[in-house]
Amino acid sequence: MLKVSEILRVKGHTLYTATPDTSILQALETMSEQDIGSLVIMEHGELVGMLTFREIIRHLHDNHGVTGPNTVRSIMDDAPVSVTPNTGADEVQRLMLDKHARYMPVMDGPVLQGVISFYDMAQAIVAAQQFENTMLKAYIRDWPGDHTDSEAREHS
């Protein structure tokens, strides 16, 4: 079964974090410049929230396109659902769909390991299916008693 730790290993552990006191404008700039959809919000070494483009768009809509002096604390999701490196891909999918969460922090105890996105999940599932298809084709090709076309011609 595919696990979060394997998805993170392929993705890499590059992490973008901010504090609750980061200005919304600064967070928006970081997300835009790094081409990322989320920031993990950390305070005193602990996970305290998640900020995604959803919260930023909602804030901009409510404030007529102005970020204003507000900080991330005022708009972040302060109760994000997290997963562990041992969480299975199926469970991550279920949680993402149930919670409408496109980004999930990966916590190993109190330590932030990374973030798994909906996109990472899709990529991992496609890769796993391709691998499975390759293995099945190899298995079928080596099926016991299977004669190839050249063998069939020799016997005719």
C-alpha positions as CSV (number, residue, x, y, z in Angstrom):
1,M,0.0,0.0,0.0
2,L,1.3,3.5,-1.0
3,K,2.1,5.6,2.1
4,V,2.6,9.3,2.7
5,S,6.3,8.8,3.4
6,E,6.8,7.4,-0.2
7,I,5.0,10.3,-1.7
8,L,7.1,12.8,0.3
9,R,10.3,10.9,-0.7
10,V,9.4,11.4,-4.4
11,K,8.2,15.0,-3.9
12,G,11.1,16.1,-1.7
13,H,10.9,17.8,1.6
14,T,11.0,21.5,0.5
15,L,8.8,23.3,3.0
16,Y,7.4,26.8,3.0
17,T,6.2,28.1,6.3
18,A,5.1,31.4,7.8
19,T,4.1,32.5,11.3
20,P,0.7,33.8,12.3
21,D,2.1,37.3,12.5
22,T,3.2,37.3,8.8
23,S,1.3,39.9,6.9
24,I,-1.3,38.5,4.4
25,L,0.5,40.5,1.6
26,Q,3.8,38.9,2.5
27,A,2.2,35.4,2.5
28,L,0.6,36.1,-0.8
29,E,3.9,37.2,-2.3
30,T,5.7,34.1,-1.0
31,M,3.0,31.8,-2.5
32,S,3.1,33.6,-5.8
33,E,6.9,33.7,-6.1
34,Q,7.3,30.1,-5.1
35,D,4.3,28.9,-7.1
36,I,2.8,27.1,-4.2
37,G,-0.8,26.8,-3.0
38,S,-0.3,26.7,0.7
39,L,1.9,27.8,3.6
40,V,2.2,25.8,6.8
41,I,1.8,28.2,9.8
42,M,4.2,27.5,12.6
43,E,4.6,29.2,16.0
44,H,7.2,28.2,18.6
45,G,8.0,25.1,16.6
46,E,4.4,23.9,16.5
47,L,1.8,23.6,13.7
48,V,-0.8,26.2,14.4
49,G,-2.5,26.6,11.0
50,M,-2.6,26.2,7.2
51,L,-3.0,29.0,4.8
52,T,-4.1,28.2,1.2
53,F,-5.2,30.3,-1.8
54,R,-8.8,29.6,-0.7
55,E,-8.4,31.7,2.5
56,I,-6.5,34.5,0.6
57,I,-9.1,34.7,-2.1
58,R,-11.9,34.8,0.5
59,H,-10.1,37.6,2.3
60,L,-9.5,39.6,-0.9
61,H,-13.1,39.2,-1.9
62,D,-14.3,40.4,1.5
63,N,-12.0,43.4,1.4
64,H,-12.5,44.5,-2.2
65,G,-9.1,43.2,-3.4
66,V,-7.1,44.9,-0.6
67,T,-4.9,42.7,1.7
68,G,-4.8,45.5,4.3
69,P,-2.7,45.4,7.4
70,N,-4.1,42.0,8.5
71,T,-1.9,39.1,9.5
72,V,-2.2,35.4,8.5
73,R,-3.6,34.6,12.0
74,S,-6.9,36.4,11.1
75,I,-7.6,34.2,8.0
76,M,-5.7,30.9,8.4
77,D,-7.3,27.6,9.1
78,D,-6.4,27.1,12.7
79,A,-7.5,23.5,13.0
80,P,-5.9,21.8,10.0
81,V,-6.2,18.0,9.6
82,S,-2.7,16.5,9.4
83,V,-1.5,13.0,8.5
84,T,1.6,11.0,9.5
85,P,4.3,9.5,7.2
86,N,2.6,6.1,7.8
87,T,-0.9,7.2,6.6
88,G,-2.0,5.3,3.6
89,A,-2.7,7.1,0.3
90,D,-6.4,5.8,0.4
91,E,-6.9,7.5,3.8
92,V,-5.3,10.8,2.6
93,Q,-7.7,10.8,-0.4
94,R,-10.7,10.1,1.9
95,L,-9.6,12.9,4.3
96,M,-9.0,15.4,1.5
97,L,-12.5,14.7,0.0
98,D,-14.2,14.7,3.4
99,K,-12.6,17.9,4.7
100,H,-12.4,19.7,1.3
101,A,-8.7,20.0,2.0
102,R,-6.3,20.3,-1.0
103,Y,-3.2,20.4,1.3
104,M,-2.3,18.3,4.3
105,P,0.6,18.8,6.6
106,V,2.6,15.7,7.4
107,M,3.5,15.5,11.1
108,D,5.8,12.9,12.6
109,G,4.9,13.5,16.2
110,P,5.5,17.2,16.8
111,V,7.8,17.5,13.8
112,L,6.6,18.9,10.4
113,Q,7.8,16.6,7.6
114,G,6.2,18.2,4.6
115,V,2.9,18.9,2.9
116,I,1.0,16.6,0.6
117,S,-1.2,18.3,-2.0
118,F,-4.1,17.0,-4.0
119,Y,-1.8,17.2,-7.0
120,D,0.9,15.1,-5.3
121,M,-1.8,12.5,-4.6
122,A,-3.0,12.5,-8.2
123,Q,0.6,12.2,-9.4
124,A,1.4,9.3,-7.0
125,I,-1.7,7.4,-7.9
126,V,-1.0,7.7,-11.7
127,A,2.6,6.6,-11.1
128,A,1.4,3.6,-9.0
129,Q,-1.1,2.6,-11.7
130,Q,1.5,2.8,-14.5
131,F,3.9,0.7,-12.4
132,E,1.1,-1.8,-11.7
133,N,0.2,-2.0,-15.4
134,T,3.8,-2.6,-16.3
135,M,4.1,-5.3,-13.8
136,L,0.8,-7.0,-14.9
137,K,2.0,-6.8,-18.6
138,A,5.3,-8.4,-17.7
139,Y,3.5,-11.1,-15.7
140,I,1.0,-11.8,-18.5
141,R,3.9,-11.9,-21.0
142,D,5.7,-14.5,-18.8
143,W,2.4,-16.5,-18.3
144,P,3.3,-20.2,-17.8
145,G,2.6,-22.2,-21.0
146,D,2.3,-19.0,-23.1
147,H,3.7,-19.4,-26.6
148,T,5.0,-16.4,-28.5
149,D,4.2,-15.9,-32.2
150,S,7.6,-17.1,-33.2
151,E,7.2,-20.3,-31.2
152,A,3.8,-20.8,-32.8
153,R,5.3,-20.4,-36.3
154,E,8.0,-23.0,-35.5
155,H,5.5,-25.6,-34.5
156,S,3.2,-25.1,-37.5
